[in-house]
Amino acid sequence: MGQEKREILVCDCEKTMRINGATVAKATGLPALDVHSHLCRSGIGAFEKALNSGIPLCIGCTQEAPLFSEIAAEAGAPDPIFFNIRENAGWTAEKSPPAAKMAALIAAARLETNPVRTKSITSDGLCLVYGDGQAALDAALILNRRLSVTLLLRNSNDVVLPSVLDIPVFCGQLRSATGTLGAFFVTVDGYAAMLPSSRSQLQFAMARDGAQSNCSVIVDLTGGNPLFANSGSRDGYFRADPGNPASVTQALFDASDYSGEFEKPIYVTHQPDLCAHSRSQKTGCTKCIDNCLPGAITPHGDIVSIDTGICGGCGSCAAHCPSGAAQYQYPGRAEFITRIQTLASTYHDAGGRNPVLLVHNVETGTALIGAMARFGRGLPAHVIPQEVHAITSVGHDALVSALAAGFSNVILLADRKNAGELGALAAECDLTETLLGALDLGKGRISIANETDPDALESALWNLKPSRSICHSNFTATAAKRETARAAIALLADSAKKAPEHIT
């Protein structure tokens, strides 16, 4: 995994940030770096000229990505790669120049990326709307314009039927639901069809328990407990509070597109020959099963089976797997660690010192960083953000690799609402801290920040006094977890004054 030949275009966004083109170019090995001020407006000609060169482009702007992509498509050119130097580096109250961080972000953006394997999922548009009363009926009628809807009512007391009813209506209580988009399987108790002669109140006949059926999409408007653990990552399952019209509208809007064929990333692969789950029917390791909240991992003889349709990509299984049998692919281990190493080495080459790695997910972390940049002090110059699909995919192998590469501290930014999903991540952090303590390299370098308030996060980051970097050493990361972890730990041990022969 190396640097791709790409032309870099950066803009100081109408001079609202400082970009030292010469310093950044030198640190990233570029012959030169022109800094634009109105690239998306009056300077759009420079972008069009770069498109005509035939060289793939990297654009240091994410806000105007739709505009640049549209122009590239019209020109028949490949879509540029977009990265953010404004909120991530340029918009900051830091007095010291942000050139080192900008250089690191540019160098990482130029890295080659490996395509992720996907699987095809087909949804026939059969949708089950589950809820109470008139609100559920209204939602079902709206959604039926795009999907083929069946309505299951827990309570039908206040329902007034329209003069034309083009959806089937049943009463019942969902006992269980399994599966995922395109392949849900439900069991209903008290299941009965509505009588067409229903007048002032809905009437149902021949109720029975244990009725079973299939559907492709489920919209849950009950407001009660979710039908699935970790329901936010269950493709095809949409849940909303019936008392919150905006939430219901969003759920209906999202669900309405789920008919047709979709490509889903295969987040995790499994190597059976490395699996330590069981031998001769004697159970050994169950870490992946215990930490898979959606229930995508089940025992399969002496190994385990991962349902890629149910898997939502949290990565806890791969992060916590001691043997490396479960391997995260979004991105893969070698690609992720190489990116971390590139950030650290480029930052140090540009004159930066004691960088802090802030690992965050797309959904919440990016919004928090944006809020700090727009309304507060932004990120300190030494805090380098790295976006991931899920922070729970980070294991001790990546943490020790980051420290070996030159990061002084690693902060894993989590959302408070997901606090119950961090068991495996916390264990990986504790393991890393135990290693550091035994090597006398200082504890407290690894931390989890459960924060959703940008002011609180900003205060914590600006008040943090980073440790001194342990070393600035890289190695060639591979897909093998144990070998990667050992290589990084060896570099840390070489930097320790006295490394013990054994670490308990």
Salt bridges, closest charged atoms under 4 A:
GLU4 OE1 - ARG6 NE 3.04
GLU14 OE1 - HIS38 NE2 3.77
GLU64 OE1 - ARG41 NH1 3.53
GLU87 OE2 - ARG86 NH2 2.89
GLU87 OE2 - ARG374 NH2 3.53
ASP132 OD2 - ARG154 NH2 2.70
ASP189 OD1 - ARG175 NH2 2.83
ASP235 OD2 - LYS264 NZ 2.95
ASP257 OD1 - ARG146 NH2 3.23
GLU363 OE2 - LYS417 NZ 3.75
ASP397 OD2 - ARG333 NE 2.48
GLU428 OE2 - HIS320 ND1 2.83
GLU428 OE1 - HIS396 ND1 2.71
GLU451 OE1 - ARG416 NH2 3.36
GLU458 OE2 - ARG377 NE 3.58
GLU501 OE2 - HIS502 NE2 3.89
